[in-house]
Amino acid sequence: MVDQKLKQRAVHRAKIIRGQIDGLIKAIEVEMYCPELLEQSLSIQRSLKSLDAFLLENHLRTHVKQQMRQSAGEERAIKELIRVYTLSNK
Protein backbone atom coordinates (compact mmCIF):
# COMPACT_ATOMS: atom_id res chain seq x y z
CA MET A 1 0.00 0.00 0.00
CA VAL A 2 1.23 3.51 -0.83
CA ASP A 3 1.17 6.25 1.78
CA GLN A 4 -0.96 8.98 0.19
CA LYS A 5 1.11 11.82 1.70
CA LEU A 6 4.29 10.34 0.25
CA LYS A 7 2.53 9.84 -3.08
CA GLN A 8 1.42 13.49 -3.12
CA ARG A 9 4.96 14.66 -2.33
CA ALA A 10 6.40 12.51 -5.14
CA VAL A 11 3.81 13.77 -7.64
CA HIS A 12 4.52 17.36 -6.56
CA ARG A 13 8.26 16.89 -7.08
CA ALA A 14 7.69 15.28 -10.48
CA LYS A 15 5.51 18.21 -11.56
CA ILE A 16 8.23 20.65 -10.52
CA ILE A 17 10.68 18.69 -12.68
CA ARG A 18 8.23 18.78 -15.57
CA GLY A 19 8.13 22.57 -15.20
CA GLN A 20 11.93 22.70 -15.21
CA ILE A 21 12.01 20.62 -18.40
CA ASP A 22 9.41 22.87 -20.05
CA GLY A 23 11.57 25.85 -19.11
CA LEU A 24 14.65 24.21 -20.62
CA ILE A 25 12.78 23.45 -23.85
CA LYS A 26 11.74 27.10 -24.15
CA ALA A 27 15.28 28.23 -23.40
CA ILE A 28 16.62 25.97 -26.17
CA GLU A 29 13.98 27.25 -28.59
CA VAL A 30 14.98 30.88 -27.99
CA GLU A 31 18.64 29.88 -28.27
CA MET A 32 19.80 30.92 -24.81
CA TYR A 33 23.50 30.96 -24.15
CA CYS A 34 24.86 27.41 -23.89
CA PRO A 35 26.24 27.64 -20.33
CA GLU A 36 22.80 28.77 -19.14
CA LEU A 37 21.21 25.79 -20.88
CA LEU A 38 23.72 23.48 -19.26
CA GLU A 39 23.03 25.02 -15.86
CA GLN A 40 19.31 24.36 -16.29
CA SER A 41 19.97 20.82 -17.49
CA LEU A 42 22.23 20.06 -14.54
CA SER A 43 19.63 21.47 -12.18
CA ILE A 44 17.05 19.10 -13.66
CA GLN A 45 19.43 16.18 -13.21
CA ARG A 46 19.92 17.09 -9.54
CA SER A 47 16.15 17.31 -9.12
CA LEU A 48 15.73 13.87 -10.68
CA LYS A 49 18.38 12.41 -8.37
CA SER A 50 16.56 13.93 -5.41
CA LEU A 51 13.29 12.39 -6.59
CA ASP A 52 15.05 9.04 -7.05
CA ALA A 53 16.32 9.17 -3.47
CA PHE A 54 12.86 10.04 -2.19
CA LEU A 55 11.25 7.17 -4.13
CA LEU A 56 13.88 4.72 -2.94
CA GLU A 57 13.48 5.81 0.67
CA ASN A 58 9.72 5.39 0.38
CA HIS A 59 10.16 1.93 -1.12
CA LEU A 60 12.54 0.87 1.65
CA ARG A 61 10.30 2.19 4.41
CA THR A 62 7.15 0.58 3.03
CA HIS A 63 7.45 -2.28 0.57
CA VAL A 64 10.89 -3.65 1.46
CA LYS A 65 10.15 -3.46 5.17
CA GLN A 66 6.96 -5.46 4.58
CA GLN A 67 8.67 -7.96 2.24
CA MET A 68 11.48 -8.65 4.70
CA ARG A 69 8.91 -9.74 7.27
CA GLN A 70 7.77 -12.50 4.91
CA SER A 71 10.19 -15.28 4.07
CA ALA A 72 8.93 -15.46 0.48
CA GLY A 73 9.28 -11.70 0.03
CA GLU A 74 12.85 -11.49 1.24
CA GLU A 75 14.37 -12.80 -1.99
CA ARG A 76 12.14 -10.53 -4.08
CA ALA A 77 13.20 -7.49 -2.06
CA ILE A 78 16.87 -8.35 -2.50
CA LYS A 79 16.47 -8.80 -6.28
CA GLU A 80 14.61 -5.49 -6.58
CA LEU A 81 17.31 -3.62 -4.68
CA ILE A 82 20.07 -5.19 -6.76
CA ARG A 83 18.20 -4.21 -9.95
CA VAL A 84 17.79 -0.61 -8.76
CA TYR A 85 21.45 -0.45 -7.72
CA THR A 86 22.56 -1.81 -11.09
CA LEU A 87 20.40 0.67 -13.00
CA SER A 88 21.69 3.58 -10.93
CA ASN A 89 25.29 2.72 -11.83
CA LYS A 90 24.88 2.62 -15.60
N, C-alpha and C positions, 0 to 999 in steps of 0.2 A: 504494500500500500504506500502511496506517495503522500507525504505531508503537504497539505495544500499551501501553507505559508512558504515552504521551501520551493514549491512549484511556482508560486507567484513571483518569488524573488528571482528564480532562474529565467522565467519568461520576461520579467522586467529587464534583466541584464541583457538578454538576447535582443530585445527591442532596441536597447541603447546601442548595441553593436550594429544592428541593422541601420540605425540612424547614422552611425559613423561611416558605414560603407556607402550609404547614399551620399553623404557629404564628400567622400573621396571620389565617387563617380563624377559628381558635379565639378569637383576641383580638376579632375583629369579633362573633362569636357571643355572647361574654360582655359585649359593649358596653364595651370598654375606652375610656379617654379618647382623644378624637380625635387630639391631638398624638402620643400614643404609637403609635397606628395608623399615622399618617403616617411616624413615625420608622422603624417596621418596614418599611413599604412602600418608603421611600427606600433602606433598607439592602438590600432585595431587588433594587432597580433597580441599585444599585452592584455587587452580586454578579453580576447578569446582564451588566453591562458588562465586568466582569472576565473572565467566561467567554467573552464575545464576543472580547475581545482575545486570550485564550489560543487559541481556535479559529482566529482569523485568523492568528496567529503560526504555529501548526501547519500551516495550509494553505500559507502562504508558504514555510515551510522544507521542506515535502515536495512537495506537488502542483505548486505554481507553479514551484518550482525545477526540477522534472522537466519540466514543460511548456515552460519557456523554453529548454530544451536541444534541443527538437524544433521545427522550423520550423512545422509544422502546429499545434502546441500553443500557440505564442506568442499567436496571436490569441484563442484560447479563454481563456487566462489573463487577458489584458487585459479581455475582456468580463466575465469573472467578477468581477474586481476592481472594475470600474466598477459592476456590478450591486450588489455588496456596499456600495460607497461610497454609491451612490444610496439604498439602503434605510436605511443608517445615518443619513442626513440627512433623513429624513422625519419 
